[in-house]
Amino acid sequence: MGMSNASRLAKIILNGFDAFFGDFQNLTLGGQARFENADWQLVHEVMSNRLEMYKKKISSAAKFADEIVGEMLLDRSLWRDAKTEYAVLIETHSNFEIAQTFFNSMYCYVFGHEKIRDLHAFVFVPDLLPKNLNDKVIFKEYSFTETVSVCIRDVLVDTQFNIPFEDLDRDVDRVLDRIRPIFESNVGESACERVEVLDSLFYRNKAAYLVGRFVLSGRYLPFVLPFMNNEKGAVYVDTVLFSADEVSKLFSFTRSYFMVDASVPSQYVDFLHSIMPHKEPFELYSAIGFGKHGKTVFYRSAVAHTVKSNDQYAIAPGIKGMVMLVFTLPSFDYVYKVIKDRFTPPKDMTREEVKGKYKLVKRWDRAGRMAETQEFSNLAFDRRRFPVELVNELKKEVPSLLEEKGNALILKHVYVERRMTPLNLYLKDATDAQLFSVMEEYGNAIKQLAGANIFPGDMLLKNFGVTRHKRVVFYDYDEISPLLECNFRTLPKAVTEEQEMASQPWYDVKPNDVFPEEFSLFFTGNKRARKAFSTLHGDLYRVEFWKDLQKEISRGKFQDVFPYRQKYRF
């Protein structure tokens, strides 16, 4: 008998997903070789290519679907039947939940993100692993039947790097010295039943990370061993991270995605969640490179939160932006950012240019200093949760993106971002010690972004946020640009009284010109912050600092950016 169009469409989509996943894994598998060869330029190129792979596979699968089912591809009843067929096909698929997201992406690609209903796509299906999967296949167990030293050595040797350790005995001793106090504070070594280590290393930028957990009297104690390449053909352990908070920072929403050979990503997410219980599953999916599925899981969690809460949406705290209208649900840890129809002067750019900046950030190394954003089209909200003032603000600022249908308020394009305390608001109530610490963080954020070839452009305090870990993060991207495209200049000296008294620059200024001496203007109205910043990061006021950094980046030198404090390093 022949095959129905719904069955054929379902198979095309599943074939597209399997092709995507295979190519994704192949790129990821090269992480070890790139690390061992210290090929940091290639690391960044592959990361960028991997981010583009998903869209290309969706486009390719849609082309095949159009060739095979023709005009029926636009018939939603076909998608209803195809969803039923697809659900049967992936019933025993080890990655069925990500396969569902791929189906949804195909539907959104064909219909332009309109009328997304559970009838035609997998909107509200919970992520449950097939019962026949054995989670022990993703990690290796080590017992303490021998000495702790032998156990640590076995763990290090089993990394199976193709380059030698710089000094294996030294690294074993260093790790042993660091973990002994931890065991002593957790009822002694005998309380440790076993060690469980994920079988694949996590690669990002210039480091590789071994992730595991100690099983102590039925509970988990996380640990991570970061490995560095000394760029002379050997590897070494840089530190040991223990606490859930420190490990959580490694998987922060401000950092680039890992390369990790996770054949069943949901199992890796479960393991990671066991050692970082405060991390949401969607954050962990994104952290290991499955950003599209992370977005799906985030959407489901946002809907679930909305259903169980009853507070009203409100304008986000802080100074209103010239480019974005930002609102939030107070009980939810995220903000919604919408690009205005008209920008407040002197901002002079288009909506497409702003979207391009956000796309740039998505593909760039965020250096632990830029917040990840989720981009949505036609995002529907409950109109009854919006006070009149907020609705009026939306009608005033984003009328072209706003649509109302009964109790639904639809925004045609939205960015969702983690909510943080704006730096300018944090400083208002900061003690002297807190101010000094956060100003150190602020300067470090600027320097680390610059080291990743990123210049924030508008470095006003209101464009940076403070996380729960008291890290300073940049989140306003409309003026961002590659550092190498900036022309850092010294302010010309006035030679006449007219020049000295001029309200506007009397010298020629091009769009990419930057005058570091003017950075102190970002602290207007906050003398305490300016004094602390000048003490800690006065080098940022010098043109030479920026030009020297540009030379290093031009030579292909990538700075070391550690996702943990320098004091933790061996």
Beta strands, then each sheet from edge to edge (+ up, - down):
strand 1: 139-143
strand 2: 192-198
strand 3: 202-204
strand 4: 207-216
strand 5: 219-229
strand 6: 235-237
strand 7: 314-315
strand 8: 324-328
strand 9: 334-339
strand 10: 373-382
strand 11: 402-405
strand 12: 408-418
strand 13: 421-422
strand 14: 454-455
strand 15: 464-466
strand 16: 472-474
strand 17: 481-482
strand 18: 487-488
strand 19: 513-514
sheet 1: 1+ 2- 4+ 3-
sheet 2: 1+ 2- 4+ 5- 6+
sheet 3: 7+ 8- 9+ 12- 10+
sheet 4: 7+ 8- 9+ 12- 11+
sheet 5: 13+ 15- 16+
sheet 6: 14+ 17-
sheet 7: 18+ 19+
end
